[in-house]
Amino acid sequence: MTEKMGLHIKGKVWKFGNDINTDLILPNRAYFLSVDEQPKYVFSANRPGWVEEVQPGDIIVGGKNFG
């Protein structure tokens, strides 16, 4: 009998719903900013303040039609 080995990942999960398009991920107003400024706007349309809460190692889970 073969034992199955699974991948286990630990971290805070940020769950997003269905139909999160690229404009919700990074709004148009951020496209022309510098690469250093752009992250401040990630998910600002649907999760205001998210960039202040997310930490390295956190996990994003998207629904259908994410991105």
Order of alpha helices (4+ residues) and beta strands (2+ residues): beta-alpha-alpha-beta
